[in-house]
């Protein structure tokens, strides 16, 4: 199959994670051609922002592909989770149910690259008592991803509980002056918890990659 794309097929060997296929804005034909080209090497393949219609076509074409509906991710050739002699895990937390799709993008990305993930969902600051019963799980994680929209305050709160790196993922959930995640982004960037770092709005994939690097080192 002809493919005119210049792909970074050596990225997995060089850095430990593959070049992702960002499906939004690409045609179905382009995404399928890129996957075909990447399959020339036995590396993990991750396609993000994949809508169901395209996912069904990819699954029909590539029988070993897995589609994660909530995360909108296609995965081929995932790495096995390393459990033996390694109890490290990444905690992925959401403020609300609406943040779960971005959190799942983070979680599935990390799991596809061999990391163990513990999910803690719907524990936002409006009912902050829900968070505290997971204190031990948060404390013992190698790093934490926090996905939150609206004002995005949860990242700072978790930063105050955790002794590890907290990766804030502002999500575009919310309304009014939330402005599609911009308010949450500014809140996280202005966090007074110095262990909080921030990725861009809805960048669950990026958070999953960063968390995976931290978890394995």
C-alpha positions in Angstrom: 0.0 0.0 0.0 1.4 3.4 -1.0 2.1 5.7 1.8 3.6 9.2 1.3 4.0 10.0 5.0 7.4 10.5 6.7 6.9 8.4 9.9 9.2 8.2 12.9 9.3 4.4 12.9 12.4 4.4 15.2 10.8 6.4 18.0 9.9 3.4 20.1 13.5 2.1 20.0 14.9 5.5 20.6 12.5 6.7 23.4 10.4 3.8 24.6 7.1 5.1 23.2 5.8 5.1 19.6 4.7 8.0 17.4 1.0 8.3 17.9 -1.5 8.6 15.1 -3.6 11.7 15.9 -6.7 10.7 13.9 -8.7 13.9 14.1 -8.3 15.9 10.9 -7.0 12.9 8.9 -9.1 11.0 6.4 -10.0 7.3 7.0 -7.7 6.3 4.1 -4.7 8.2 5.6 -5.1 6.7 9.1 -5.3 3.1 7.6 -2.3 3.8 5.4 -0.3 5.0 8.3 -1.2 2.0 10.4 -0.2 -0.3 7.5 3.2 1.4 7.3 3.8 1.3 11.1 3.0 -2.4 11.1 6.1 -3.1 9.1 7.8 -3.1 12.5 6.6 -5.0 15.6 6.2 -1.9 17.8 3.1 -0.8 19.8 0.8 1.3 17.7 -1.5 3.9 19.3 -4.1 5.9 17.3 -5.9 8.6 19.3 -9.2 10.6 18.9 -10.6 7.7 16.8 -14.4 7.9 16.3 -16.4 4.7 16.3 -17.1 4.7 12.5 -13.4 4.8 11.7 -12.6 2.3 14.5 -14.9 -0.3 13.0 -13.1 0.0 9.7 -9.7 -0.3 11.3 -10.8 -3.4 13.3 -12.1 -5.0 10.1 -8.8 -4.2 8.3 -6.5 -5.1 11.2 -7.8 -8.1 13.1 -5.5 -7.7 16.1 -6.5 -4.1 16.8 -8.3 -3.2 20.0 -10.7 -0.2 20.3 -11.3 1.5 23.6 -14.5 3.3 23.2 -14.4 5.7 26.1 -10.8 6.6 25.4 -11.3 6.8 21.6 -8.1 4.9 21.2 -7.0 2.1 18.9 -4.1 -0.1 20.1 -2.1 -2.7 18.2 0.8 -4.7 19.6 0.5 -3.5 23.3 3.2 -4.3 25.7 2.5 -6.7 28.6 2.2 -5.1 32.0 5.3 -5.8 34.1 3.9 -7.0 37.4 6.7 -9.4 38.5 9.3 -7.7 40.8 7.6 -4.4 40.1 4.6 -3.1 42.1 4.8 0.4 40.7 1.5 1.8 39.3 0.1 5.1 38.0 -3.0 6.5 39.7 -5.5 8.2 37.3 -8.0 10.4 38.9 -11.0 12.4 37.6 -13.0 15.2 39.2 -16.2 14.1 37.4 -17.8 11.5 35.2 -17.5 13.9 32.2 -13.7 13.8 32.6 -13.5 10.0 32.2 -12.9 9.9 28.4 -9.7 12.0 28.7 -8.7 10.0 31.8 -9.2 6.8 29.8 -7.0 8.1 27.1 -4.3 8.6 29.7 -4.9 5.2 31.3 -5.1 3.2 28.1 -2.0 4.9 26.7 0.0 4.0 29.8 -1.3 0.4 30.0 -0.5 -0.1 26.3 3.1 0.6 27.1 3.3 -1.9 29.9 2.3 0.2 32.9 -0.1 -0.8 35.7 -2.9 1.8 36.2 -5.3 2.3 39.2 -8.4 4.4 38.4 -10.0 6.7 40.9 -13.0 8.4 39.2 -15.6 11.0 40.2 -13.9 12.5 43.3 -14.0 16.2 42.6 -13.7 19.0 45.1 -17.5 19.6 45.2 -17.6 16.4 47.3 -14.0 16.3 48.5 -14.7 13.7 51.2 -14.9 11.1 48.4 -11.2 11.7 47.6 -9.8 11.0 51.1 -10.7 7.4 51.3 -8.3 6.8 48.4 -5.4 8.5 50.2 -3.3 5.4 50.5 -3.7 4.5 46.9 -2.7 8.0 45.9 0.3 8.1 48.3 1.7 4.8 47.1 1.5 5.6 43.3 4.7 6.3 41.4 2.9 9.3 39.9 -0.6 10.7 39.6 -2.6 12.0 36.7 -5.5 14.3 37.5 -8.1 15.1 34.9 -10.5 17.9 35.7 -12.6 20.5 33.9 -14.6 23.5 35.3 -12.1 25.3 37.6 -9.6 22.4 37.6 -9.0 22.7 41.4 -8.6 19.0 42.0 -5.0 18.9 40.7 -3.8 21.2 43.5 -5.7 19.3 46.1 -4.1 16.0 45.0 -0.8 17.8 44.9 -1.2 18.5 48.5 -1.8 14.9 49.4 0.8 13.2 47.1 4.6 13.2 47.5 5.1 12.3 43.9 4.6 14.1 40.6 1.0 15.1 39.8 0.3 15.6 36.1 -2.7 17.9 35.7 -4.8 17.4 32.6 -7.3 20.3 32.1 -10.4 19.0 30.3 -12.8 20.9 28.1 -15.8 19.8 30.1 -17.9 22.5 31.8 -19.7 25.6 30.6 -19.7 29.4 30.7 -16.4 31.0 31.7 -14.7 27.6 31.7 -14.1 28.4 28.0 -13.5 24.9 26.8 -10.9 24.0 29.5 -9.0 27.3 29.5 -10.1 28.1 33.0 -8.9 24.7 34.3 -5.6 25.1 32.5 -4.9 28.5 34.1 -5.9 27.1 37.6 -3.5 24.2 37.2 -0.7 26.4 35.9 -1.2 28.6 38.9 -1.2 25.8 41.4 0.5 26.5 44.7 1.3 22.7 45.0 4.9 22.7 43.5 4.7 19.0 42.5 2.0 19.7 40.0 2.9 19.9 36.3 0.4 20.5 33.5 -0.2 19.2 29.9 -2.4 20.9 27.4 -6.2 20.8 27.4 -7.6 17.3 26.7 -4.0 15.9 26.2 -4.7 12.6 27.9 -2.2 10.8 25.6 0.7 13.1 26.6 -0.1 12.7 30.3 -0.1 8.9 29.8 3.3 9.0 28.1 4.9 11.2 30.8 3.4 9.1 33.6 4.8 5.9 31.9 8.3 7.4 31.8 8.1 8.3 35.4 6.7 5.0 36.4 9.4 3.0 34.7 12.3 5.1 36.1 
